């Protein structure tokens, strides 16, 4: 019989991380562990208050599964037992990891995927004054892809400051629902002028119907508006790309299915993350293979990561060691 345990873990951030909705100084993650008495599988999730989640609520959801496990709950049945979200993500990834440990077969093979390779990942500059963001851009100008958090008064100045600090980097921007239609239309020409590759979630998800009626001169990516496959129908004609995050899809199982269906519908794919440790990034990197944009920099934002962690270098983020996951 499988036993399930769950705990909160806290990772201090290297510096304050700010988006349009607020700031944080640490990453609070929830780790689910499944054990058959011999083998152990783990999965990590990041509860997100914007989606009505807290550490306590996610732990309670996971703890509620123990009786189901006694009655034979498996990864397939989990998809209907819990809704898409952080709790299901942690348990789904723990099931995958346990299956890999039991079988001696890596998750990528179990899932019918090709062997994963390193992928270039974005590095995020959090929302701040133009001068501070320029300085951060200079420090990270050698990185091939920068992601800017925007969403407030002074965004044009921030954009220009970052481009000055990192003249050769590819840049994408994330407004985190912080603009309205008029702000997007005002900023879009500046985004093009500064060579920005893509803009992520410029409008609130509840108001994004406006995107179908206005010109989108550069690709627009759905983040808060896209959770799992049930989101896709409403995104048609409004977005050009979707951001797949395992904490939104409810795990690797749905994330892989979402990627296949989104591509079949003509969407480009971005794979992103919440601010978590390498245990969150390991399964996400399997989804990120061949994605148009990869944003799995969570461990780079931490003051310390777990050991062993994911390896980052000039080739990008490398597949996880089996000691970590998968």
Secondary structure, DSSP 8 states (H G I E B T S, - for coil): --EEEEEEEEEEEEEEEEETTEEEEEEEEEEEEEE-SS-EEEEEE---GGGT--HHHHHHHHHTTHHHHHTT--HHHHHHHS-SSHHHHHHHHHHHHHHHHHHT--HHHHTT------B---EEE-S--HHHHHHHHHHTTTSSEEEEE--STTHHHHHHHHHHHTTTSEEEEE-TT-B-HHHHHHHHHHHHHTTEEEEE--B-GGGGGGGGSS--SSEEEESTT--SGGGHHHHTTT-SEEEE-HHHHTSHHHHHHHHHHHHHTT-EEEE---S--HHHHHHHHHHHTT-SEE---GGGGBSS--SS---EETTEE----TTT--
